[in-house]
Amino acid sequence: MGKSTEQEIAQGLQRGNRRAWLQLYEAYAEPVWRNISRLTGGDPATVGDLVQETFLAAARSTRNFDPDRGTLWVWLWTIARRQVALYYRKQKRNSILSRSQNWWAALDCEKSDWIDAEADMPLDILQSQELATLVRAALMKLPDDYQTLLLARYVDDQPVNRIAERMNCSQVAVRSKLARARKSFRKVFKKITRTTSGSREVML
């Protein structure tokens, strides 16, 4: 989406223009759905509810959108992320996370290397629900911009130039921030997986 189109939509949203809302939905409903699905496990009913709540919350906070602070996508995903966080708090997912932590601790292999070289993970580990739970937990603890970057680059496989366009910044800035985001993810993931089964720390 070009800057002029985004500016037009933003101005329309602030005026309560119905066409602007349709344009916003058409442009971003799919990526919002996709990212929420990856953070919550993919249940269609749950994802649908959260997408709906995201756009309703966006409608209530239109006047808070400041183009100087980021793009429409960054603004909308920040709202979506809050809805996902609320969902986790309501669901009390600590027991599920605890089981995944215990599963990780029980793996009979050198786990620390996998975080730095994901391609070396055995296929059954990569495809496990427990690992997906741990990855989601780590992503939810990252800042909005890091979370958005990692999902876009490594889950959606978007090229750096596309991400830069969406986030209204240079490709150099995206690559630099991606490096910091990966480092932050590894740190958070290791912290989560070091939590013992007896810990009562709330991770989500």
Backbone as JSON, one array per atom type, in Angstrom:
{
  "sequence": "MGKSTEQEIAQGLQRGNRRAWLQLYEAYAEPVWRNISRLTGGDPATVGDLVQETFLAAARSTRNFDPDRGTLWVWLWTIARRQVALYYRKQKRNSILSRSQNWWAALDCEKSDWIDAEADMPLDILQSQELATLVRAALMKLPDDYQTLLLARYVDDQPVNRIAERMNCSQVAVRSKLARARKSFRKVFKKITRTTSGSREVML",
  "N": [[0.84, -1.19, 0.0], [0.63, 2.15, -0.95], [2.0, 5.29, 0.29], [0.33, 7.49, -0.13], [-2.18, 6.32, -0.52], [-2.5, 5.09, 1.97], [-2.54, 7.33, 3.62], [-4.86, 8.51, 2.71], [-6.77, 6.59, 3.5], [-6.41, 6.68, 6.27], [-7.22, 9.31, 6.86], [-9.85, 9.1, 6.08], [-10.8, 7.22, 7.94], [-10.65, 8.66, 10.31], [-12.63, 10.46, 9.85], [-14.77, 8.86, 9.96], [-15.54, 7.53, 7.68], [-17.21, 5.18, 5.74], [-16.26, 3.79, 3.48], [-13.51, 3.97, 3.83], [-13.15, 2.29, 6.0], [-13.84, -0.15, 4.86], [-11.78, -0.38, 3.0], [-9.6, -0.56, 4.73], [-10.17, -2.98, 6.01], [-10.19, -4.79, 3.85], [-7.53, -4.6, 3.1], [-6.08, -5.48, 5.34], [-7.33, -7.52, 6.84], [-6.77, -10.22, 6.21], [-3.87, -10.59, 6.77], [-3.97, -9.94, 9.52], [-5.67, -11.95, 10.52], [-4.09, -14.19, 9.87], [-1.74, -13.82, 11.43], [-2.79, -13.73, 14.05], [-3.84, -16.28, 14.18], [-1.5, -17.8, 14.21], [-0.45, -17.12, 16.64], [-2.24, -18.09, 18.47], [-2.85, -20.73, 18.04], [-4.64, -21.46, 16.08], [-7.43, -22.16, 16.07], [-10.4, -21.78, 14.32], [-12.81, -20.49, 15.21], [-11.98, -19.11, 17.51], [-9.98, -17.45, 16.41], [-11.49, -15.97, 14.58], [-13.19, -14.55, 16.32], [-11.29, -12.97, 17.65], [-10.22, -11.46, 15.57], [-12.46, -9.99, 14.85], [-12.85, -8.56, 17.26], [-10.54, -7.08, 17.21], [-10.89, -5.3, 15.01], [-13.15, -3.96, 15.89], [-12.15, -2.74, 18.17], [-10.28, -1.12, 16.94], [-11.96, 0.59, 15.57], [-13.01, 2.01, 17.68], [-10.86, 3.46, 18.52], [-9.9, 5.15, 16.58], [-9.2, 7.87, 16.47], [-6.86, 7.88, 17.84], [-4.9, 7.11, 16.15], [-1.79, 7.91, 14.86], [-0.05, 8.98, 12.23], [2.61, 9.72, 12.28], [3.78, 8.08, 14.07], [3.89, 5.57, 13.08], [2.86, 3.06, 10.62], [-0.43, 2.24, 9.25], [-0.68, -0.51, 9.42], [1.09, -1.2, 11.53], [-0.16, 0.13, 13.64], [-2.67, -1.2, 13.66], [-1.9, -3.87, 14.12], [-0.79, -3.66, 16.65], [-3.07, -3.23, 18.16], [-4.36, -5.67, 17.66], [-2.59, -7.42, 18.87], [-2.93, -6.78, 21.55], [-5.49, -7.8, 21.92], [-5.01, -10.52, 21.62], [-3.35, -10.95, 23.84], [-5.18, -10.44, 25.9], [-6.9, -12.56, 25.44], [-5.25, -14.76, 26.12], [-4.9, -14.28, 28.85], [-7.5, -14.61, 29.79], [-7.9, -17.28, 29.17], [-6.13, -18.58, 30.79], [-3.57, -19.92, 30.3], [-1.37, -21.06, 31.54], [-1.05, -23.7, 32.5], [-0.91, -25.24, 30.21], [1.4, -24.19, 29.07], [3.21, -24.91, 31.04], [3.27, -27.72, 30.79], [4.45, -27.91, 28.29], [6.93, -26.8, 28.83], [7.95, -28.74, 30.56], [8.07, -30.87, 28.8], [10.05, -29.92, 27.05], [12.24, -29.81, 28.8], [12.62, -32.48, 29.22], [13.69, -33.51, 26.92], [16.16, -35.46, 25.43], [18.8, -34.32, 24.51], [21.1, -31.92, 23.02], [19.86, -28.98, 23.56], [20.28, -26.22, 23.49], [21.75, -25.52, 21.25], [19.92, -25.71, 19.21], [18.33, -23.47, 19.28], [19.91, -21.5, 18.26], [20.46, -22.51, 15.78], [18.15, -23.35, 14.04], [17.55, -24.99, 11.89], [18.77, -27.39, 12.37], [17.18, -28.81, 14.06], [15.5, -31.83, 14.93], [12.94, -33.25, 12.83], [10.56, -34.15, 14.06], [10.56, -32.71, 16.4], [10.42, -30.07, 15.51], [7.85, -30.04, 14.45], [6.19, -30.37, 16.58], [3.47, -29.82, 18.88], [4.08, -28.87, 21.37], [6.47, -27.4, 21.06], [5.5, -25.39, 19.41], [3.8, -24.11, 21.21], [5.66, -23.08, 23.05], [7.11, -21.35, 21.38], [5.1, -19.52, 20.66], [4.6, -18.44, 23.18], [7.02, -17.16, 23.69], [7.08, -15.27, 21.59], [4.91, -13.68, 22.32], [5.92, -12.25, 24.42], [7.64, -10.46, 23.37], [8.44, -7.11, 22.16], [6.02, -5.2, 20.25], [6.95, -4.45, 17.63], [9.14, -6.17, 17.17], [7.87, -8.66, 17.26], [6.1, -8.45, 15.09], [7.92, -8.2, 12.95], [9.34, -10.67, 13.03], [7.3, -12.55, 12.56], [6.48, -11.73, 10.02], [8.82, -12.08, 8.46], [9.84, -14.73, 8.96], [7.72, -16.47, 9.24], [5.65, -15.74, 7.43], [7.35, -15.48, 5.34], [8.07, -13.12, 3.99], [9.78, -10.87, 1.83], [12.57, -8.68, 2.62], [12.38, -6.13, 1.47], [9.61, -5.84, 1.08], [8.66, -5.88, 3.68], [9.88, -3.59, 4.64], [8.55, -1.66, 3.15], [5.94, -1.94, 4.12], [6.3, -1.19, 6.77], [7.2, 1.32, 6.52], [9.95, 2.13, 6.41], [13.57, 1.92, 5.94], [15.3, -0.73, 4.1], [17.71, -1.41, 5.25], [17.27, -0.63, 7.87], [15.3, -2.48, 8.55], [16.68, -4.95, 8.37], [18.58, -4.59, 10.38], [16.93, -4.32, 12.63], [15.7, -6.82, 12.57], [17.83, -8.49, 13.23], [18.21, -7.74, 15.89], [15.73, -8.49, 16.87], [15.76, -11.28, 16.53], [17.79, -11.94, 18.33], [16.64, -11.1, 20.72], [14.41, -12.8, 20.78], [15.64, -15.33, 21.07], [16.78, -15.01, 23.6], [14.5, -14.67, 25.24], [13.15, -17.07, 24.72], [14.94, -18.96, 25.75], [14.85, -18.24, 28.42], [12.19, -18.83, 29.07], [12.16, -21.62, 28.64], [13.87, -22.43, 30.58], [12.42, -22.31, 32.85], [11.28, -24.07, 35.61], [9.21, -26.97, 36.27], [7.99, -26.57, 38.64], [7.71, -23.89, 38.98], [5.84, -20.89, 39.51], [5.62, -18.75, 37.94], [4.02, -16.41, 35.86], [3.78, -16.7, 32.49], [2.48, -15.75, 30.26]],
  "CA": [[0.0, 0.0, 0.0], [1.42, 3.36, -1.03], [1.8, 6.27, 1.36], [-0.83, 8.34, -0.43], [-3.38, 5.52, -0.24], [-2.61, 4.93, 3.42], [-2.95, 8.61, 4.18], [-6.28, 8.68, 2.36], [-7.55, 5.72, 4.37], [-6.31, 7.2, 7.64], [-8.08, 10.49, 6.95], [-11.23, 8.62, 6.01], [-11.13, 6.59, 9.21], [-10.84, 9.7, 11.31], [-13.9, 11.12, 9.56], [-15.83, 7.87, 10.06], [-15.94, 7.18, 6.33], [-17.41, 3.73, 5.61], [-15.37, 3.25, 2.44], [-12.17, 3.84, 4.4], [-13.14, 1.07, 6.81], [-13.82, -1.29, 3.94], [-10.42, -0.45, 2.45], [-8.73, -1.05, 5.81], [-10.47, -4.4, 6.22], [-9.73, -5.54, 2.68], [-6.06, -4.6, 3.06], [-5.39, -6.05, 6.5], [-8.03, -8.61, 7.53], [-6.07, -11.5, 6.01], [-2.66, -10.72, 7.6], [-4.35, -9.96, 10.95], [-6.16, -13.31, 10.77], [-2.97, -15.13, 9.78], [-0.85, -13.67, 12.57], [-3.5, -14.14, 15.25], [-3.91, -17.74, 14.12], [-0.2, -18.38, 14.58], [-0.17, -16.85, 18.05], [-3.23, -18.71, 19.34], [-3.01, -22.15, 17.77], [-5.35, -21.63, 14.82], [-8.85, -22.51, 16.12], [-11.08, -20.77, 13.51], [-13.78, -19.7, 15.98], [-11.21, -18.19, 18.35], [-9.32, -16.46, 15.56], [-12.54, -15.1, 14.06], [-13.61, -13.64, 17.4], [-10.22, -12.01, 17.93], [-10.15, -10.53, 14.43], [-13.6, -9.09, 15.0], [-12.57, -7.66, 18.38], [-9.48, -6.17, 16.78], [-11.42, -4.23, 14.18], [-14.04, -3.16, 16.72], [-11.3, -1.89, 19.01], [-9.7, -0.11, 16.06], [-13.01, 1.59, 15.3], [-13.19, 2.85, 18.88], [-9.64, 4.24, 18.8], [-9.43, 5.75, 15.33], [-8.58, 9.17, 16.7], [-5.53, 7.69, 18.43], [-3.92, 6.79, 15.12], [-0.88, 9.01, 14.54], [0.83, 8.5, 11.15], [4.01, 10.0, 12.6], [4.28, 7.03, 14.97], [3.94, 4.29, 12.39], [1.89, 2.84, 9.56], [-1.72, 1.67, 9.64], [-0.47, -1.91, 9.8], [1.7, -1.23, 12.87], [-1.22, 0.54, 14.56], [-3.68, -2.24, 13.74], [-1.35, -5.07, 14.74], [-0.66, -3.38, 18.08], [-4.41, -3.48, 18.72], [-4.6, -7.12, 17.59], [-1.74, -8.06, 19.86], [-3.59, -6.61, 22.85], [-6.61, -8.73, 21.98], [-4.43, -11.86, 21.85], [-2.9, -10.98, 25.24], [-6.39, -10.57, 26.72], [-7.37, -13.93, 25.26], [-4.42, -15.66, 26.92], [-5.18, -14.08, 30.27], [-8.8, -15.21, 30.08], [-7.81, -18.74, 29.03], [-5.23, -19.1, 31.82], [-2.82, -20.94, 29.57], [-0.14, -21.44, 32.25], [-0.92, -25.15, 32.63], [-0.45, -25.74, 28.9], [2.79, -23.79, 28.93], [4.0, -25.72, 31.97], [3.46, -29.05, 30.18], [5.41, -27.76, 27.19], [8.24, -26.6, 29.46], [8.4, -30.04, 31.05], [8.43, -31.65, 27.6], [11.35, -29.43, 26.58], [13.27, -30.2, 29.76], [12.82, -33.93, 29.16], [14.34, -33.91, 25.66], [17.5, -36.01, 25.69], [19.72, -33.85, 23.48], [21.64, -30.58, 23.25], [18.79, -28.09, 23.1], [20.69, -24.83, 23.33], [22.22, -25.31, 19.88], [18.78, -25.62, 18.3], [17.8, -22.1, 19.27], [20.79, -20.71, 17.4], [20.52, -23.13, 14.45], [16.86, -24.03, 14.01], [17.5, -26.0, 10.83], [19.3, -28.65, 12.86], [16.22, -29.5, 14.92], [14.83, -32.99, 14.34], [11.64, -32.9, 12.26], [9.47, -34.39, 15.01], [10.58, -31.62, 17.37], [9.95, -28.87, 14.81], [6.43, -30.14, 14.17], [5.45, -30.68, 17.8], [2.6, -28.8, 19.45], [4.75, -28.29, 22.54], [7.39, -26.37, 20.59], [4.67, -24.28, 18.95], [3.34, -23.38, 22.41], [6.8, -22.32, 23.58], [7.42, -20.26, 20.44], [4.06, -18.5, 20.82], [4.81, -17.78, 24.47], [8.16, -16.25, 23.54], [6.67, -14.17, 20.73], [4.0, -12.79, 23.04], [6.68, -11.44, 25.38], [8.47, -9.52, 22.63], [7.79, -5.86, 21.77], [5.17, -5.32, 19.05], [7.68, -4.36, 16.36], [9.91, -7.4, 17.0], [6.93, -9.73, 16.96], [5.62, -8.25, 13.72], [9.02, -8.49, 12.03], [9.65, -12.11, 13.0], [6.19, -13.23, 11.89], [6.5, -11.4, 8.59], [10.01, -12.6, 7.76], [10.13, -16.16, 9.1], [6.5, -17.27, 9.14], [5.05, -15.43, 6.14], [8.42, -15.51, 4.33], [8.05, -11.89, 3.2], [11.13, -10.32, 1.6], [12.88, -7.5, 3.43], [11.87, -4.91, 0.83], [8.16, -5.77, 1.32], [8.48, -5.51, 5.09], [10.28, -2.18, 4.76], [7.47, -0.86, 2.59], [4.8, -1.98, 5.03], [6.62, -0.51, 8.02], [7.61, 2.68, 6.18], [11.34, 2.36, 6.81], [14.52, 1.41, 4.96], [15.66, -2.14, 4.2], [18.81, -1.49, 6.21], [16.67, -0.56, 9.2], [14.6, -3.75, 8.78], [17.68, -5.99, 8.63], [19.16, -4.31, 11.69], [15.94, -4.64, 13.66], [15.52, -8.27, 12.55], [18.94, -9.08, 14.0], [17.92, -7.51, 17.31], [14.55, -9.26, 17.2], [16.18, -12.68, 16.69], [18.54, -12.04, 19.58], [15.68, -10.97, 21.81], [13.62, -14.02, 20.82], [16.45, -16.4, 21.65], [16.91, -14.75, 25.03], [13.22, -14.93, 25.88], [12.86, -18.5, 24.6], [15.78, -19.67, 26.71], [14.33, -17.95, 29.76], [10.96, -19.59, 29.24], [12.43, -23.05, 28.72], [14.6, -22.72, 31.82], [11.47, -22.32, 33.95], [11.05, -25.43, 36.08], [7.81, -27.34, 36.36], [7.43, -26.1, 39.91], [7.63, -22.44, 39.0], [4.5, -20.33, 39.38], [5.73, -17.51, 37.18], [3.07, -16.27, 34.77], [4.57, -16.45, 31.3], [1.69, -15.1, 29.2]],
  "C": [[0.88, 1.24, 0.0], [1.08, 4.34, 0.07], [0.56, 7.11, 1.12], [-2.14, 7.61, -0.14], [-3.59, 5.36, 1.25], [-3.07, 6.21, 4.08], [-4.43, 8.87, 3.9], [-7.18, 7.85, 3.26], [-7.56, 6.26, 5.79], [-7.22, 8.41, 7.84], [-9.55, 10.09, 6.91], [-11.68, 7.98, 7.31], [-11.44, 7.63, 10.27], [-12.13, 10.49, 11.09], [-15.08, 10.15, 9.69], [-16.36, 7.43, 8.71], [-16.04, 5.65, 6.17], [-16.48, 3.1, 4.58], [-13.96, 3.05, 2.98], [-12.07, 2.58, 5.26], [-13.12, -0.18, 5.96], [-12.44, -1.48, 3.35], [-9.46, -1.01, 3.5], [-8.93, -2.55, 5.99], [-9.94, -5.25, 5.06], [-8.21, -5.65, 2.64], [-5.45, -5.45, 4.16], [-6.1, -7.2, 7.21], [-7.27, -9.93, 7.42], [-4.78, -11.6, 6.83], [-2.95, -10.69, 9.1], [-4.82, -11.35, 11.33], [-4.99, -14.3, 10.84], [-2.08, -15.04, 11.01], [-1.52, -14.07, 13.88], [-3.58, -15.66, 15.31], [-2.62, -18.38, 14.6], [0.13, -18.15, 16.05], [-1.12, -17.59, 19.0], [-3.45, -20.19, 19.08], [-3.92, -22.45, 16.59], [-6.8, -22.07, 14.88], [-9.66, -21.43, 15.39], [-12.05, -19.89, 14.29], [-13.07, -18.68, 16.85], [-10.59, -17.08, 17.53], [-10.35, -15.47, 15.02], [-13.0, -14.09, 15.09], [-12.56, -12.56, 17.65], [-10.04, -11.01, 16.79], [-11.28, -9.51, 14.53], [-13.35, -8.08, 16.12], [-11.49, -6.65, 18.02], [-10.03, -5.0, 15.98], [-12.43, -3.37, 14.94], [-13.24, -2.21, 17.6], [-10.65, -0.79, 18.19], [-10.71, 0.99, 15.77], [-13.18, 2.54, 16.48], [-11.99, 3.77, 19.12], [-9.06, 4.91, 17.56], [-8.68, 7.05, 15.56], [-7.19, 9.05, 17.32], [-4.47, 7.38, 17.38], [-3.12, 8.04, 14.75], [0.09, 8.52, 13.47], [2.31, 8.77, 11.4], [4.63, 8.92, 13.48], [4.34, 5.66, 14.31], [2.84, 4.17, 11.35], [0.57, 2.32, 10.13], [-1.55, 0.23, 10.11], [0.11, -2.01, 11.2], [0.65, -0.88, 13.91], [-2.23, -0.59, 14.77], [-3.15, -3.49, 14.42], [-1.11, -4.87, 16.24], [-1.99, -3.63, 18.79], [-4.7, -4.98, 18.75], [-3.81, -7.85, 18.67], [-2.33, -7.94, 21.26], [-4.76, -7.57, 23.01], [-6.12, -10.16, 22.23], [-3.98, -11.99, 23.31], [-4.09, -11.14, 26.18], [-6.94, -11.99, 26.64], [-6.57, -14.91, 26.12], [-4.71, -15.51, 28.4], [-6.51, -14.72, 30.66], [-8.73, -16.74, 30.06], [-6.93, -19.38, 30.08], [-4.39, -20.25, 31.27], [-1.57, -21.43, 30.29], [0.05, -22.96, 32.33], [-0.42, -25.76, 31.33], [1.02, -25.41, 28.71], [3.68, -24.63, 29.84], [4.26, -27.11, 31.41], [4.48, -28.98, 29.06], [6.82, -27.55, 27.73], [8.8, -27.92, 29.96], [8.82, -30.95, 29.9], [9.81, -31.24, 27.1], [12.47, -29.89, 27.49], [13.6, -31.69, 29.67], [13.52, -34.4, 27.89], [15.79, -34.31, 25.92], [18.44, -35.61, 24.55], [20.19, -32.44, 23.82], [20.68, -29.56, 22.68], [19.28, -26.68, 22.79], [21.15, -24.54, 21.9], [21.06, -25.1, 18.91], [18.26, -24.19, 18.2], [18.63, -21.23, 18.35], [20.87, -21.26, 15.98], [19.28, -24.0, 14.27], [16.81, -25.15, 12.97], [17.99, -27.36, 11.29], [18.33, -29.4, 13.76], [15.65, -30.72, 14.21], [13.42, -32.62, 13.9], [10.51, -33.08, 13.26], [9.41, -33.31, 16.08], [9.99, -30.35, 16.74], [8.43, -28.87, 14.65], [5.58, -30.35, 15.42], [4.61, -29.52, 18.28], [3.27, -28.12, 20.64], [5.71, -27.18, 22.13], [6.61, -25.15, 20.11], [4.17, -23.45, 20.13], [4.46, -22.53, 22.98], [7.16, -21.15, 22.69], [6.39, -19.15, 20.58], [4.25, -17.72, 22.12], [5.95, -16.77, 24.39], [7.79, -15.05, 22.69], [5.8, -13.17, 21.47], [4.71, -11.9, 24.04], [7.59, -10.43, 24.69], [7.72, -8.21, 22.39], [7.02, -6.04, 20.46], [5.98, -5.35, 17.76], [8.53, -5.6, 16.11], [9.01, -8.56, 16.6], [6.46, -9.65, 15.52], [6.69, -8.62, 12.7], [9.28, -9.98, 11.91], [8.55, -12.9, 12.31], [6.23, -12.98, 10.38], [7.64, -12.09, 7.86], [10.08, -14.12, 7.8], [8.9, -17.05, 9.09], [5.82, -17.03, 7.79], [6.05, -15.42, 5.01], [8.38, -14.28, 3.41], [9.48, -11.38, 3.0], [11.32, -9.03, 2.38], [12.31, -6.24, 2.81], [10.37, -4.73, 1.04], [7.88, -5.34, 2.76], [8.81, -4.04, 5.29], [9.18, -1.26, 4.25], [6.29, -0.79, 3.55], [5.05, -1.18, 6.3], [7.15, 0.9, 7.8], [9.01, 3.01, 6.71], [12.26, 1.75, 5.77], [14.79, -0.08, 5.15], [16.8, -2.35, 5.19], [18.26, -1.5, 7.63], [15.97, -1.87, 9.54], [15.6, -4.85, 9.13], [18.31, -5.82, 10.02], [18.2, -4.7, 12.81], [15.66, -6.14, 13.72], [16.6, -8.96, 13.37], [18.68, -8.92, 15.5], [16.72, -8.33, 17.76], [14.9, -10.74, 17.4], [16.92, -12.88, 18.0], [17.61, -11.99, 20.77], [14.83, -12.23, 21.93], [14.39, -15.16, 21.46], [16.57, -16.25, 23.17], [15.64, -15.1, 25.78], [12.9, -16.42, 25.86], [13.67, -19.3, 25.62], [15.3, -19.44, 28.13], [13.08, -18.76, 30.04], [11.24, -21.07, 29.44], [13.31, -23.42, 29.91], [13.68, -22.77, 33.02], [11.16, -23.75, 34.35], [9.57, -25.7, 36.2], [7.18, -26.85, 37.64], [7.26, -24.61, 39.99], [6.19, -21.99, 38.83], [4.53, -19.03, 38.6], [4.72, -17.51, 36.03], [3.82, -15.86, 33.52], [3.8, -15.7, 30.24], [0.84, -14.01, 29.81]]
}
